[in-house]
Structures are given as C-alpha cells and as structure tokens.
Amino acid sequence: MSLTPSKINTFLLFKLPSAYFTGVRVKSITETTCVTTAKLRWINQNPFKSMFWAVQGMAAELSTGAMVMGCIEESKQSISMLVATNKATFSKKAKGRILFRCTDGDAIKKAIQAAVETGEGQTCWMKSEGVDAAGDVVSIFEFEWTLKVKRKKQP
C-alpha cells in the first residue's frame, strides 16, 4: 500500500483540519489493518473531562476510511466513497490515549473488486474498536461505506 501514516496525517492537516487539530493521527496502516489514535486534550474534551464523542468518531472513521482510500488507489480506478450509515456504542469514558483499530481491509478489497467487475455500487460495513491504555474497550464504531465506479464523461 502506497499510503503511509505520514502522507495521511499531512492530508488531514490540509483537507480535514478539525481532525488534525483535535489530535487525530494515523499510527499504522497495512492492506488489512489501520490503527489511528487520539489523545485526550483540552481542545477535544467534553464537559465531563473525557474525549468528546465526535473526536472518537473522527479517529474511528479514519481507521476505516484510510484503508478504503488505499484500496481505491491500488485498484487504479476512479471510485467514489461515502459513509452511508454509522453506528456507535460507548462503554467507558475515553481518557488518555485511545487507539482505534480496524481490521476489515479484506472486506473492502472484495467490495471494491465487485464494484469494478459489476459496475454497480457496493456497500461494505467496517468496524473500528477504540481501546484505552489499559486495553479496555471505550467505544465501537461501525461504518457502512458505499463505493461506486465513476462513469467517464462523454465528450
């Protein structure tokens, strides 16, 4: 995969500054797994002194979306990507550094391959689990990504 944490984090700075300035970063990315991180800071806390749910959502979405972007780039096709649905559950206050891990790279590859082969839009659910330093799950996010091969414009 040609996407690296450094490239994605630079992309965040220029294209998604709200994620960048709240501390969301990609820690590692492979073809099957992406790990993102966010650390509790003054700028991303809620009134209860834990991480605001939306910051957790940005970090979780990035752990899925970065793999989608990487797989689209690898396919060498022009494919649109969009989150259609998301679900989240919270089980513990998010304090300290939270790692979000998505291991659904194989599922998104299959969906992209199906979109390219059939020419029809595809959907793929991807899950990201947020854990704290103690290894306790603080939140689980699920995203339904929609993928569609873009049609070439007629002259």
N, C-alpha and C positions, 0 to 999 in steps of 0.2 A: 504494500500500500504506500503510495507516494505522499499521503498526508502525514505530517508529523505534529507532535504536540506544539512545537514552536510555530509552525505555519498556522495551525488552527487558532492558537492564542493571539497571534497577530491579526488574524481575520476578525476575532472578537473585538479587538481594540477599535478597528475601523468600521465594522459592519454591525456589531452588537455591543455598543459601548456600555449599555446598562448592565450586561452580564460581566463585562470586563471590570468595570469599576466597583462592582459588588463582590469581586474576588473569585468569580467562576473561572476555572482553568482546566485544560486537558492535561492529565498526568501521563497517560499512556494510551496508545491505540495500535491495534493489530487488525487483521482481517476479521477476527471473530469477537474481539473484546475491546471495549473502550472504558477507561476509568477517568472520571472527572472529579474535581474537588472544589470545595468552598469552605472557607473558614469563617466562623462567627466573628464579626467585627461590628463596630458601631454603625456603619453605613448599611448593614444588611440585617440588623436585629429588629425584632418586633417589640412591643411594649412589655413583653414577658421575659425579656432578656434571652431569647433563643432566636435561631435563624428564621427569618420571615419565610413563609411557605413558598412564595414566588421565586425566591433565590434558589431554594431547593429544586423547584420546578425547572428553572433555567439550567442548573447543573445536570439534572436528570435528563432533560430533553437533549442537551448537548452530548451526553454519553450515547444516546441513540442516533441523533442526527449526524454526528461526525462520521459514524460508520456508514450511514446512508450516503452521505456526500462522497466518501471514499469509494464505495462500491459503484456509484454512478460514474465517478471519474474513471474507474477501472474498466467499466463497460464501454467507454468511448462513445456513448450515446447521449443524445440530448433528452434528458428525462427531468420532468418537474417532480418536486417533492413537497408534500404539505401534511401537516398534522391535521387529521380529521376529528379525532376524539382523544381525550386523555382521561385517565382515572388516577386518583392518588389516595393513599391511606397513610396516616401518620400514627406512629405508635409510641413515640418518645420525643421529648424536647431535643431539638438539634442544637448542641453546644459543642464548641471546639471545632476541629476539622472534620468534615463529613466527606466520605468518599462515595461516589456513585458509580456503580459498575453495571454495564450492560454486556451480556454475552450472546446476543442474538444476531451476530454477524452472518451466520449461515442462513438464517431465515430471510434476511433482507437480500442476500445474494440470490436466493431462489425466486423471490418476488420480482427482483429486477430482471432476472433472466426470463421469467414468464411474461413480463411486460414487453420486453424486446421481441420475444418469439411470437406472441399473440397480437401485439399492437393494441391490446386492451389495457385499461387501467387496472392496477392491482393494489391490494392493501396488505399491510403486514403489521401485526402487533409486536411491539418491542417493550421489554421491561427493564427498568433500572432500579436497583436497590441501593438506598443510602444507609451507610453504617458509620457509627462514631468510632472514636479511638479505642473503645473497649470492645468493639466488634458487635455492638448491639444495633439492630435494625431500627432506624429512626423514621424512615419513610420508604414507601414503594410507589413508584410511578409507572404507569403503562401508557404507551402512546401508540395510536393507530396511524401509521404513515400511509399516505396514498401516493402512488407512483404512476406516472403516465408518460409515455414516449411522446415528445413534442413533434407535431407534424411540420414538415418543411413547407415554408411559404411558397405559394405558386407565383411565378413572375407575372 
